[in-house]
C-alpha cells in the first residue's frame, strides 16, 4: 500500500458517498492511468433499474471510452468493496493489471472471499490485488447504510400494518 493508493481510494470513497446520497449501496470506483483518474463510477442499480449498474462496470466503460480501447492494461482500479463475480470477470476481461480494494465482501466477494476470479490460473489474465486500503472508513459507510436500511424497512413494515 502506498500514499497514492490512499489518495485514489479516497476518490473512490467520494464516489461511494454519491451512491449513499441516492439511497444506493455505497460502493465507489475510480480507474487511474498514468497517475490520473480517467474514470469514476458508483453503484446505481436501483437508480438505473439495471443489474449492470455496478461501480466497477460504469468506471470500466468510461475508462475504455477515454483510452479508446477495451484493454485497460496500464490502469489501476480502486474500489471500496470487493468485486462480485460479474465485476471480477469484467476486470479480468479488461486486462486490468492491478486492483486496490478497501473491504472484503464475505457474502458475494469474488476477489478472495467466496472465489478469487482475479487470480484463477485457468484464465489468461491474473490481477495483482491490494486489500485493506481505507478499510475502516469504507466499512463504516457500508455498515451505516445497511443499519439505516433496516430501520427504514422496519418502519415501512410497521406503517403498512397500521393502515
C-alpha positions in Angstrom: 0.0 0.0 0.0 1.3 3.4 -0.9 0.3 7.0 -0.3 -1.0 7.1 -3.9 -3.2 4.1 -3.1 -4.7 6.0 -0.2 -5.2 9.1 -2.3 -7.0 7.2 -5.1 -9.1 5.2 -2.6 -10.3 8.5 -1.1 -11.5 9.4 -4.6 -13.3 6.0 -4.8 -14.8 6.7 -1.4 -16.2 10.1 -2.6 -17.9 8.1 -5.4 -19.4 5.7 -2.8 -20.8 8.8 -0.9 -22.6 9.7 -4.1 -24.3 6.3 -4.2 -25.1 6.7 -0.5 -26.8 10.1 -1.2 -29.0 8.3 -3.8 -30.0 5.6 -1.3 -27.8 3.1 -3.2 -25.4 0.6 -1.6 -22.4 2.9 -1.2 -19.8 1.4 -3.5 -17.4 3.6 -5.5 -14.7 3.1 -8.0 -12.0 5.0 -9.8 -9.6 4.0 -12.6 -6.2 5.5 -12.8 -3.9 5.7 -15.8 -0.6 7.5 -15.9 -1.2 9.0 -12.5 -4.6 10.5 -13.4 -8.1 9.4 -12.6 -9.6 8.7 -16.0 -12.9 7.2 -14.9 -15.3 7.2 -12.0 -18.3 5.1 -11.1 -20.6 4.5 -8.2 -23.4 1.9 -7.6 -26.6 2.9 -9.4 -28.5 -0.4 -9.7 -31.8 0.9 -8.2 -31.5 4.3 -9.8 -30.9 2.9 -13.3 -33.1 -0.2 -12.7 -30.2 -2.3 -14.0 -28.2 -5.2 -12.7 -25.3 -4.0 -14.7 -25.0 -0.6 -13.0 -22.2 -1.6 -10.6 -19.5 1.0 -9.8 -16.8 -1.1 -11.5 -18.7 -1.7 -14.7 -19.6 2.0 -15.0 -15.9 3.0 -14.5 -14.6 0.3 -16.9 -16.9 1.5 -19.6 -15.8 5.2 -19.1 -12.1 4.3 -19.0 -12.4 2.2 -22.2 -14.0 5.2 -23.9 -11.4 7.6 -22.6 -8.5 5.4 -23.7 -10.1 4.2 -26.9 -9.6 0.5 -26.2 -11.3 -2.3 -24.2 -7.9 -3.3 -22.9 -7.0 -1.4 -19.8 -3.6 -2.9 -19.5 -1.9 0.1 -18.0 -4.6 1.0 -15.5 -5.2 0.5 -11.8 -8.8 0.1 -10.5 -9.7 1.3 -7.0 -12.9 0.1 -5.4 -14.4 0.4 -2.0 -15.8 -3.1 -1.8 -14.5 -6.4 -3.1 -15.9 -7.0 -6.6 -18.7 -9.5 -7.2 -18.4 -12.3 -9.8 -19.7 -10.1 -12.7 -17.3 -7.2 -11.9 -14.3 -9.5 -11.2 -14.9 -11.1 -14.6 -15.1 -7.7 -16.3 -11.8 -6.7 -14.6 -10.1 -9.9 -16.0 -11.6 -9.3 -19.4 -10.4 -5.7 -19.5 -6.9 -7.0 -18.6 -6.6 -4.6 -15.7 -3.3 -5.5 -14.1 -3.9 -4.2 -10.5 -6.9 -3.8 -8.3 -6.9 -2.0 -4.9 -9.9 -2.6 -2.6 -10.9 -1.4 0.8 -13.3 -4.0 2.2 -13.8 -7.7 1.7 -17.3 -9.0 0.9 -17.8 -12.3 2.7 -21.3 -12.8 1.2 -20.6 -12.1 -2.5 -16.9 -11.2 -3.0 -15.0 -12.8 -5.9 -11.6 -11.4 -5.3 -10.7 -13.7 -2.4 -13.8 -14.2 -0.1 -16.0 -16.7 -1.9 -14.0 -17.2 -5.1 -10.9 -15.5 -6.4 -11.7 -14.9 -10.0 -8.9 -12.3 -10.2 -6.3 -14.9 -9.6 -7.5 -18.1 -11.3 -4.6 -19.6 -13.2 -7.2 -21.1 -15.7 -7.8 -17.6 -17.1 -5.3 -15.9 -19.5 -5.0 -12.9 -17.2 -4.4 -12.6 -13.4 -4.6 -9.5 -11.4 -2.4 -8.1 -8.6 -4.6 -7.3 -5.7 -4.0 -5.0 -2.7 -6.6 -5.2 0.1 -7.5 -3.1 3.1 -6.8 0.4 1.9 -9.1 2.8 3.8 -10.9 -0.3 5.0 -12.3 1.2 8.2 -13.8 4.3 6.5 -15.4 2.3 3.7 -16.7 -0.4 6.1 -18.2 2.3 8.4 -20.1 3.8 5.4 -21.5 0.4 4.4 -22.4 -0.5 7.9 -24.2 2.8 8.4 -26.1 2.4 5.1 -27.4 -1.1 6.0 -28.3 -0.1 9.5 -30.4 2.8 8.2 -31.9 0.5 5.5 -33.0 -2.0 8.2 -34.6 0.9 10.2 -36.4 2.2 7.1 -37.7 -1.3 6.2 -38.9 -1.9 9.7 -40.7 1.5 9.7 -42.3 0.7 6.3 -43.5 -2.7 7.5 -44.9 -1.1 10.7 -46.6 1.6 8.6 -48.3 -1.0 6.3 -49.6 -2.9 9.3 -51.1 0.3 10.8 -53.1 1.1 7.6 
